[in-house]
Amino acid sequence: MTKPVAIDLRSDTVTRPDEKMSAAMAAAEVGDDVLDHDPTMRALEERVAGLLGTDAALWVPSGTMGNLIALSLHLQRGDRFLAPRGAHVLDHELGTAAWLAGGMPQALEWNAGPGRPTADLVRSLRGRSTRYDALHTTLLCLENTHNSAGGSVVPPHEHAQLAAAARDGGLRVHLDGARIWNAAVALEVPPAALTVGVDTVQACLSKGLGAPVGSVVAGTAEFVTEARRMRKMLGGGVRQGGVLAAAGLVALDRIDSLATDHENARLLADGLAERGWDVTTPQTNIVLAAVPDTGRTLERLRRAGVLAVPMNGQVRFVTHRDVGRDDIEDALRRLGKPS
Ligand SMILES: *Cc1c(COP(=O)(O)O)cnc(C)c1O
């Protein structure tokens, strides 16, 4: 008997380019993006800026680099930045926000709901102390959807209140919108409705949208000019980037189909709950399950042919375009009862 192929729910980053995307990459019109500009890169950047409601955008190889570029340009040594507890910039970027961008992090409690601080909390922490030995709080870094809170969404009015609370206190605002597309689809609003009041935003093309590589960091034209220099400093300039940007353009045609991933996440969560698992109700494409021993559960799942990852003491399952409804039903049969 052949071993069943594992159903890979570790992340939406495991998606592979399909034929249409590969064909677009092969046919891409290219230039040298480091020397002057690659035409397909430029087309992608303009389209993303339009979608995000910013003046301009810059392609970057990863979301991590996009966040680092933005934080480096916003922060100076002796500054503090605020971010919701569990944010990617706090826990999953090796502390670069501190040791490269130079900001001291302060985590915000989720006092408005999973992954969501209140505007009042931001108000209570903002501002410059006159004491010479105190940090200056200069940046609010939001995350929508919030990954480690289980892909939770911040609705537009709440987002706007958070951004306004920061701006009124003289803070800048960066949005880590790695999965802003999922948030927009779940909330049934255009992505630009979730960037109101921000200075900069980072968005990934390589997660649910399925590009093999690439993110964008967006803001004003002046920001993007500086971001381009910073990208070069970090070794992130690419030459015939059009090959990658072409994948990004195809990826952007697929925003609406994220709704299917969200349906599949609900199917998975409901099925797990029926089988006695302690799961969160997903708002987007991430399902968190509380188990007594994540290591043991993940190993059992691996043997059963379902791949997941640990996340804050829970098991994280992520649905994506390379797993269909049938795969989710199959995964549920393989998963069985919790243990
Ligand atoms: C994945 C992710 C990133 C980083 O993207 P990479 O392309 O993996 O570097 C940043 N923020 C959040 C919330 C993410 O989920």
The ligand as an ORCA input file, in Angstrom:
! r2SCAN-3c Opt
* xyz 0 1
  C       4.265     35.475      7.802
  C       4.149     36.737      8.549
  C       5.122     37.734      8.420
  C       6.423     37.535      7.695
  O       6.380     37.117      6.399
  P       7.612     36.290      5.768
  O       7.390     36.477      4.316
  O       7.431     34.892      6.246
  O       8.873     36.902      6.247
  C       4.924     38.918      9.087
  N       3.837     39.113      9.834
  C       2.875     38.190      9.981
  C       1.686     38.491     10.808
  C       3.008     36.954      9.355
  O       2.065     36.038      9.518
*
